[in-house]
Amino acid sequence: MEKKKLMVHDFVRMKQEGQKITWITSYDYPTAQFAEAAGIDMILVGDSLGMCVYGYDSTVPVTMDQCIVHCEAVRRGAPNTFVVGDMPLGSYQVSDEEAARNAIRFIKEAGVDAIKLEGGKRVISRIEAILDSGIVVIGHIGLTPQSSGQIGGHKAQGRTAESARLVIEDALAIEEAGAQMLLIEAVPPEVSGFIARKLKIPVLSIGAGADCDGQLLIISDLIGQFTAFTPKFVKRYANVAEVVTNALKEYIKDVQSGAFPTDEHCYHMIKGEEEKLREVIKEYE
Ligand code: KIV
């Protein structure tokens, strides 16, 4: 039976019923297929693709065009899953108009169901402009990698009462602006749990503890494909780097020793054609 695609009202109902929402990043067609087959609720085509796919050392260089291409692939791989496009640095910082224009590109060109953008109070007018275009918006607060320079690096936020107040105020402002969901990254559960209980919209966590309404992880961390570093909040469920490296070592050994390919990997000539080929070969000898 075809999977039923969940929408925002389903996520609100899940929150109300205490049913946790599952969210994962994906950047390509096959992984999106796996995620949909596994029954994931939401997919984020994160700008983390800069590090996980392109090998940049941050998300900063990621462009709108790259995001669109990866969203298109994920959309094709997971047609019945709620897909979120992530607005890269430079796509919404300059003006409300540009933010709305780029958000519309995600919907028109890649067919995503929502967009996510980083920032709290300071991006409220951007959120409103995108909502005015009829697009579902997910806020992202706490550790916001695109502005890591301003928040002291890739560090957990809200660990002091004063810093927690800023996170809480950002969360309240985002709900007030009309965003349909909120993601909190790397914030203590004492803070994120309070926010999740306070807000009516679903509050998702990446590194913000179990008291939120659902969890997000980066697929490349979860399956052990991204090995440069692993944040504290990651739980690894597979070791793809090891599996793939070992498979490639076996392949290299087999090719070098002649163990691959064997007869079973070959296409043989159609019956009766081999004799004719011998005549053809004679012409060239
Ligand atoms: O790009 C991404 O994957 C993200 C997560 C780190 C939240 O924004």
Residues whose N, C-alpha, C, O or C-beta is under 5 A from the ligand:
A	BS01	KIV	T25 G46 D47 S48 D86 I206
